[in-house]
Amino acid sequence: MMTNLVQFPRLGLEFEIDRVAFSIGNIHIYWYGLIIAAGLLLALAFAFHYAPDFGVDADRLVDVVLVGTVCAIVCARAYYVAFAPFKYDSLWDMINLRDGGIAIYGAVIGAAVFGGLACKWRGVPILPTFDLVSMGFLSGQGLGRGGNFFNPEAFGSNTNSLFGMYSQGTHNYLASWQAQLAAEGVTVDPSMPVHPTFLYESVWCFVGFFALWAFMKKRRYNGQIALLYAVWYGAGRFWIEGLRTDSLLIPGVGLRVSQVVALVCVVVGAVLLAVLGKKYKGVPFEVQLAVSGDARKQARAAGLTDEQIARIAGKLPVGASHRAFVDQVAQIAQVNWAARAAALADEAAPAGPAPAEEAPAFGEPETDAPAQPDKPAESGE
């Protein structure tokens, strides 16, 4: 069924929905895929825009995003296939995404595991990257859930609420699964409106995104936003999943997989937030500025250690403006690393007769490079 009349009876709204956005010959391009792609692009746009504020090099982040995105899609599908309440007829059916069938928690797990490994490979700080990507996840999930409206799918049980939704698609699904749901203790009436749980989750994600965006400049340590994401999304998903009629279940147990994962995320995240909140209470937080891969190669070629490179790059208070982070990163890109290495070597040399022409002291401008506002050595994070 390519078209579907979706109604919100108590709101007096109805929409004639065509699942196909456009066609190229015999190939149909579905709204579901386009909206999921738009959500991904929104997440990427946010991540690359704010990468400097988290001390993440945008150039190296590209590789992390490529690995994380591909693995997230694969894991999202594998998660769904593993817990699907039916058997697939062929391998092609298992990998065919055109009719839907991906699980967000599978995507999150895949992105975290393989994205984390990619961070280690590319020398990108893991916890700041998780903070950054978590906010992108919320914005992307908020938009991407709109794809479920076009399929239709990811709706809940019957409701008389203001936002109750009805369509031929919801009727057909509930009618086909009515006996199975009854066996699980869930009574449904296919002719009645249902909870648009995809809409609830979309709103929940956008609220969380804007809340974390407002908190972004107030974070106290690396990883805090990622933990807040786990708790916020987990709490919402636990509640919303309980309303759904198409939940993936743990075989032989009957528990909803996403509710179990969500509960674990909430409990573990809340405990870590409490412990780390006490540890870093009152401790000023500064962001170690990122150094691009090419600049780091030049610095190492000049004989500088990673610790010295970080010292030269410096830090900024977490509350500094986005423009301040962008400007500082741009200045780091202009550093003459060979001159800085020579200056550090001169500082470390034993005292002797004053040279005819002194090398510039650390933190002072060289004649062949713009002045850099160096900071004194600071303790690690």
C-alpha distance (Angstrom), angle and dihedral (degrees) to the residues before:
residue distance angle dihedral
M1 . . .
M2 3.80 . .
T3 3.83 98.6 .
N4 3.77 127.5 49.0
L5 3.81 133.3 -179.0
V6 3.81 107.2 -136.6
Q7 3.80 116.6 -165.1
F8 3.80 135.0 -170.4
P9 3.84 98.2 -165.8
R10 3.81 99.8 -172.0
L11 3.80 91.6 46.8
G12 3.79 92.4 46.3
L13 3.80 91.4 -126.8
E14 3.77 130.9 133.7
F15 3.79 133.6 171.9
E16 3.78 131.8 -164.3
I17 3.79 101.9 -139.8
D18 3.79 124.9 -162.8
R19 3.78 111.8 -165.5
V20 3.80 90.8 -153.0
A21 3.79 115.8 78.3
F22 3.80 94.0 -173.2
S23 3.78 140.7 -33.0
I24 3.77 134.4 -126.1
G25 3.78 105.2 -157.7
N26 3.79 105.7 -55.2
I27 3.81 93.0 -18.4
H28 3.80 114.7 100.9
I29 3.81 119.8 -152.1
Y30 3.79 108.7 -151.6
W31 3.79 127.8 -145.8
Y32 3.80 88.1 -131.6
G33 3.78 92.6 64.7
L34 3.79 94.1 41.6
I35 3.80 93.1 52.5
I36 3.81 92.6 46.0
A37 3.82 87.8 51.0
A38 3.81 90.6 48.5
G39 3.80 89.7 52.6
L40 3.79 90.1 51.4
L41 3.81 91.4 49.8
L42 3.80 91.2 49.7
A43 3.79 90.3 52.2
L44 3.81 91.6 48.5
A45 3.80 92.9 47.4
F46 3.79 91.0 54.3
A47 3.82 93.4 45.5
F48 3.80 95.7 50.5
H49 3.81 93.5 43.0
Y50 3.80 94.4 53.2
A51 3.81 98.7 33.9
P52 3.86 92.7 107.3
D53 3.83 91.1 55.2
F54 3.81 89.3 60.2
G55 3.81 97.0 43.2
V56 3.80 92.5 -108.6
D57 3.79 121.6 140.8
A58 3.81 106.8 -127.9
D59 3.82 93.5 -150.9
R60 3.78 94.0 57.3
L61 3.80 90.3 39.6
V62 3.82 87.8 67.5
D63 3.81 91.3 69.2
V64 3.80 91.6 46.1
V65 3.80 91.2 50.5
L66 3.81 92.8 49.1
V67 3.79 92.9 51.6
G68 3.79 93.7 40.8
T69 3.81 94.7 47.6
V70 3.79 96.3 49.1
C71 3.80 92.4 45.3
A72 3.82 91.5 44.9
I73 3.81 91.1 56.4
V74 3.80 92.6 46.2
C75 3.80 92.8 47.5
A76 3.81 92.5 44.6
R77 3.79 90.1 56.6
A78 3.82 93.7 41.1
Y79 3.83 90.4 51.2
Y80 3.80 90.8 51.5
V81 3.80 94.6 45.6
A82 3.81 91.7 47.9
F83 3.81 93.3 56.1
A84 3.83 101.2 28.4
P85 3.84 112.7 133.2
F86 3.82 91.5 -128.7
K87 3.79 139.5 47.0
Y88 3.78 123.8 -104.5
D89 3.78 117.8 -127.1
S90 3.79 96.8 -143.7
L91 3.79 145.0 2.7
W92 3.80 88.8 -102.3
D93 3.80 90.3 58.5
M94 3.79 88.8 52.1
I95 3.79 94.7 54.8
N96 3.82 98.0 35.6
L97 3.81 106.7 109.0
R98 3.79 97.5 174.1
D99 3.79 93.5 96.4
G100 3.79 94.5 45.9
G101 3.76 126.1 -110.2
I102 3.79 111.3 146.8
A103 3.79 128.3 131.7
I104 3.79 120.7 -138.6
Y105 3.78 94.3 -148.7
G106 3.79 88.6 54.5
A107 3.80 88.3 54.1
V108 3.81 92.3 48.2
I109 3.80 92.3 49.4
G110 3.81 92.4 46.9
A111 3.80 93.0 47.3
A112 3.81 92.3 47.7
V113 3.81 96.2 48.4
F114 3.79 101.0 39.4
G115 3.79 94.9 30.5
G116 3.81 88.4 53.6
L117 3.79 90.5 51.3
A118 3.80 89.6 49.0
C119 3.81 89.0 52.5
K120 3.79 90.1 55.8
W121 3.80 90.1 47.6
R122 3.81 94.6 50.3
G123 3.79 97.5 36.7
V124 3.80 94.9 -114.8
P125 3.84 116.9 149.3
I126 3.80 106.4 -104.7
L127 3.81 104.5 -150.8
P128 3.83 96.2 46.0
T129 3.81 88.0 48.0
F130 3.81 91.0 51.3
D131 3.82 89.1 50.7
L132 3.78 91.5 51.1
V133 3.80 95.8 44.1
S134 3.81 93.0 46.3
M135 3.77 90.7 63.6
G136 3.78 90.0 46.8
F137 3.81 88.7 51.3
L138 3.80 91.9 56.3
S139 3.79 94.0 50.2
G140 3.80 92.0 44.1
Q141 3.81 93.3 46.7
G142 3.79 90.9 48.0
L143 3.79 91.4 56.3
G144 3.79 97.4 33.4
R145 3.81 93.2 57.7
G146 3.79 86.5 69.9
G147 3.78 87.2 75.7
N148 3.81 89.0 71.2
F149 3.81 88.8 62.5
F150 3.79 90.9 65.0
N151 3.81 98.9 46.3
P152 3.20 91.1 38.1
E153 3.81 107.8 -126.2
A154 3.81 144.7 114.7
F155 3.81 92.9 62.1
G156 3.79 127.6 139.5
S157 3.77 142.6 -128.5
N158 3.80 125.8 -63.2
T159 3.78 120.0 -58.7
N160 3.81 140.7 173.0
S161 3.79 91.9 -154.3
L162 3.79 124.0 128.8
F163 3.81 90.9 -101.1
G164 3.79 96.8 49.3
M165 3.82 111.1 143.5
Y166 3.80 131.3 -155.8
S167 3.80 133.2 -175.5
Q168 3.76 139.7 149.6
G169 3.78 86.5 -103.0
T170 3.82 93.3 57.9
H171 3.81 89.9 44.4
N172 3.80 93.3 51.8
Y173 3.79 93.6 46.1
L174 3.81 95.3 48.7
A175 3.80 91.7 44.6
S176 3.81 91.8 53.1
W177 3.81 93.7 46.3
Q178 3.82 99.2 34.5
A179 3.81 95.3 104.6
Q180 3.81 93.6 45.8
L181 3.80 91.8 48.1
A182 3.81 90.6 48.8
A183 3.80 89.1 54.0
E184 3.82 87.3 55.0
G185 3.80 91.2 51.1
V186 3.81 96.9 -102.0
T187 3.81 116.2 124.9
V188 3.80 115.7 -158.9
D189 3.79 135.9 176.9
P190 3.82 111.5 -151.0
S191 3.81 91.2 -154.8
M192 3.81 93.8 58.8
P193 3.84 129.2 82.8
V194 3.80 119.0 -96.3
H195 3.79 136.7 -148.0
P196 3.83 110.4 -87.5
T197 3.79 89.7 -138.5
F198 3.81 92.3 170.4
L199 3.82 86.9 62.6
Y200 3.81 91.9 48.9
E201 3.79 90.3 52.1
S202 3.79 92.5 46.4
V203 3.81 91.7 53.8
W204 3.82 91.1 44.1
C205 3.81 91.1 53.3
F206 3.80 94.4 48.1
V207 3.82 91.9 48.5
G208 3.80 89.2 50.7
F209 3.80 91.7 47.0
F210 3.81 94.2 53.6
A211 3.82 91.3 44.0
L212 3.82 91.9 52.9
W213 3.80 90.8 43.3
A214 3.81 88.8 56.8
F215 3.81 89.9 46.9
M216 3.80 95.2 44.9
K217 3.81 95.1 95.6
K218 3.81 91.9 45.8
R219 3.80 99.3 55.5
R220 3.79 115.5 128.9
Y221 3.81 103.7 -155.4
N222 3.79 143.1 5.7
G223 3.78 112.1 -79.8
Q224 3.81 96.0 27.0
I225 3.81 95.2 110.5
A226 3.81 91.6 47.2
L227 3.81 89.4 54.0
L228 3.80 91.4 47.5
Y229 3.80 88.7 51.0
A230 3.81 90.9 51.9
V231 3.81 91.8 50.6
W232 3.81 96.9 41.8
Y233 3.79 97.6 45.2
G234 3.80 91.9 38.9
A235 3.81 92.9 53.6
G236 3.79 92.2 49.1
R237 3.78 94.3 43.6
F238 3.82 92.2 49.6
W239 3.81 90.8 55.4
I240 3.81 96.6 40.5
E241 3.80 94.1 44.9
G242 3.79 89.1 58.4
L243 3.82 89.3 62.4
R244 3.80 96.0 51.3
T245 3.79 127.2 99.1
D246 3.80 97.1 -161.0
S247 3.79 100.5 57.1
L248 3.79 120.1 149.5
L249 3.80 109.8 -117.3
I250 3.79 133.3 -150.9
P251 3.82 104.8 -111.5
G252 3.79 114.1 -109.3
V253 3.79 92.9 5.8
G254 3.78 104.3 63.5
L255 3.79 95.0 -144.2
R256 3.79 118.3 136.5
V257 3.79 107.5 -106.5
S258 3.79 95.9 -145.5
Q259 3.80 92.4 49.4
V260 3.80 90.9 53.4
V261 3.82 92.2 48.1
A262 3.80 91.3 44.7
L263 3.80 92.8 50.4
V264 3.81 91.6 50.2
C265 3.82 90.3 49.8
V266 3.80 92.3 50.0
V267 3.80 95.5 47.5
V268 3.80 97.1 42.8
G269 3.81 92.5 41.4
A270 3.80 93.5 49.2
V271 3.81 92.4 49.3
L272 3.81 92.5 49.5
L273 3.81 91.9 46.2
A274 3.81 90.1 53.0
V275 3.80 94.4 47.1
L276 3.81 96.2 43.6
G277 3.79 92.1 41.1
K278 3.79 89.3 60.3
K279 3.81 92.0 44.2
Y280 3.81 95.3 52.8
K281 3.80 98.7 34.0
G282 3.80 109.4 137.5
V283 3.83 93.2 1.2
P284 3.82 112.1 130.1
F285 3.78 111.1 -123.3
E286 3.77 122.3 -143.7
V287 3.78 128.2 -177.8
Q288 3.80 118.1 -127.1
L289 3.80 104.6 -131.2
A290 3.78 118.7 -121.7
V291 3.78 124.1 -112.0
S292 3.79 116.9 -154.6
G293 3.79 120.8 -117.5
D294 3.80 93.7 -110.9
A295 3.79 92.7 48.2
R296 3.80 91.0 49.0
K297 3.82 90.5 52.0
Q298 3.81 90.0 51.9
A299 3.79 90.9 48.5
R300 3.78 93.2 49.7
A301 3.80 90.6 46.5
A302 3.80 86.7 55.6
G303 3.82 89.3 56.0
L304 3.79 99.2 -103.0
T305 3.80 121.2 144.6
D306 3.79 123.1 -133.7
E307 3.81 89.0 -106.3
Q308 3.81 91.3 54.5
I309 3.81 91.1 46.2
A310 3.79 90.6 52.8
R311 3.81 90.6 47.9
I312 3.79 92.1 52.8
A313 3.81 92.3 45.7
G314 3.78 90.3 51.2
K315 3.78 132.7 -170.2
L316 3.77 138.7 -88.2
P317 3.81 128.9 -151.1
V318 3.80 110.7 -96.9
G319 3.80 89.7 -119.0
A320 3.81 94.3 59.0
S321 3.79 115.5 120.7
H322 3.78 122.7 -95.0
R323 3.82 88.7 -114.9
A324 3.82 90.5 55.4
F325 3.80 90.7 54.5
V326 3.81 92.6 47.0
D327 3.81 92.7 48.4
Q328 3.78 93.5 47.5
V329 3.80 92.4 49.8
A330 3.81 88.9 50.0
Q331 3.82 89.9 53.2
I332 3.82 91.1 49.6
A333 3.80 88.3 56.3
Q334 3.84 88.7 60.3
V335 3.81 96.8 51.6
N336 3.82 116.0 127.0
W337 3.79 96.8 -134.8
A338 3.79 95.2 -173.9
A339 3.81 90.7 55.2
R340 3.78 91.5 47.3
A341 3.80 90.9 50.4
A342 3.81 90.1 50.6
A343 3.81 90.9 49.3
L344 3.79 91.6 50.8
A345 3.81 90.6 48.0
D346 3.80 90.4 52.1
E347 3.80 90.8 50.4
A348 3.79 90.4 52.0
A349 3.85 94.2 46.8
P350 3.88 118.5 103.2
A351 3.78 114.9 -96.0
G352 3.82 113.8 -94.9
P353 3.80 141.2 146.2
A354 3.76 112.3 -27.8
P355 3.82 110.1 -97.2
A356 3.76 120.6 -122.5
E357 3.78 90.5 -115.4
E358 3.79 119.3 21.8
A359 3.79 122.4 -139.5
P360 3.76 113.3 -118.7
A361 3.79 113.7 -87.3
F362 3.78 118.2 -113.4
G363 3.77 108.4 -81.7
E364 3.83 95.0 24.3
P365 3.81 121.9 108.2
E366 3.78 121.1 -97.6
T367 3.78 119.8 -134.9
D368 3.82 92.7 -118.2
A369 3.81 99.5 44.8
P370 3.78 136.1 46.3
A371 3.76 118.2 -96.2
Q372 3.79 114.9 -86.8
P373 3.80 121.3 -152.7
D374 3.81 97.1 -130.0
K375 3.74 120.9 -170.5
P376 3.82 128.4 -143.3
A377 3.73 117.2 -98.9
E378 3.78 111.7 -75.0
S379 3.75 135.0 -165.2
G380 3.80 118.3 -96.4
E381 3.77 123.1 -96.7
